């Protein structure tokens, strides 16, 4: 489909796409596809005010009824899956299959949230006092700001938004300034769900378009109770600091530097598929992308040869075209960062295979690259950095402890995995002595997590958890109740205090 056809099918109108000061470019060919209007500070403050009023109402709507809104959102997303998936591909450059997968992730989390809306369970706790009961209940926390990155322009909004809505929190979304169109299209989908729902308060689901300052307005506002931010560690440090200063709550999902250990017993065919998907998928621009491959010395050479030939066969090009596996980098800055990282790795003694720009004649303003494999003898500083590009550093190991030490010896702690058929090794890897990451997989690559689990990681990844498991608690406040139904007033710990 023509690029203009994709914009139209996603429901974007002329007024959405023209007249603004913020240029939006498709990484597919570098062409400007829209000029959107950023929101000014006072508009954002107005939206925060609306959301605050919406909270007063929404928190008293029974949670299963709140779930009904998310059920309708899931229906609308199902109807728009193809169109929104194509827009994701056009605006972020990921291949269509991954664009569709991202929308599917939204649908999945909606389903999860609908079920949750009837299961926001608390606890009953045994009281030490006679005639007393203790409970723990969960109440809506307040307005939830959601800051997202270009590489996943729609799903992370939904991981947070769907949960926040059933938990009773209005949401305000600040998407990446590189992918505002996806957010505008999703807002329209939400507006349809809201219209079908009927009596949701105004300002329940809003979007603000803008650059860093738009995010800062949300972050600094005392009326925004929670900020969930996905993006770089530098961004998270700023957001986390601002939130800490005002005792706001944050959920941070930041950089990753994900590794795979390939043990001698590994199923090499499976490992190869796992490596290639997670290292070159989304052109290496996932927070869960495979960046470090730690291979046992006994299988290092044969695995590397197989890997190089798999890389040689990669289809690189227009991400909307059938059969493509690698789309473009997001922009010129990303390409420059990749070049600098490769140069530094080479200066550190690394051997680089691939990594060159391709299709330059056809797309002079877009940045397609051949994914790089870099053999390293040591884990140098650049290997410890998250470069958002398809660079796979390969390291050799002799003992599993050495491999795990290498895997853990970076600042980030998002995702990790081991390919091995030795149960002693795999269990050790996921034990307290193994991977220090939020995600540790066995015989699966580090990327492509399902929404049912809690998603996020430790150390510089920020410690936040989104999506499944009990991540919903991040959008609620916990209240402990002690109820005395006796005719006496005994004190805890047996304290005597007679008046
Ligand atoms: C991201 O890159 O910010 O596990 C998120 C995955 C996806 C999410 C990636 N479900 O790769």
Boltz pocket constraint, residues with backbone or C-beta under 6 A from the ligand:
constraints:
  - pocket:
      binder: B
      contacts: [[A, 105], [A, 151], [A, 152], [A, 156], [A, 230], [A, 285], [A, 286], [A, 287], [A, 288], [A, 446], [A, 447], [A, 448], [A, 449], [A, 450]]
      max_distance: 6.0
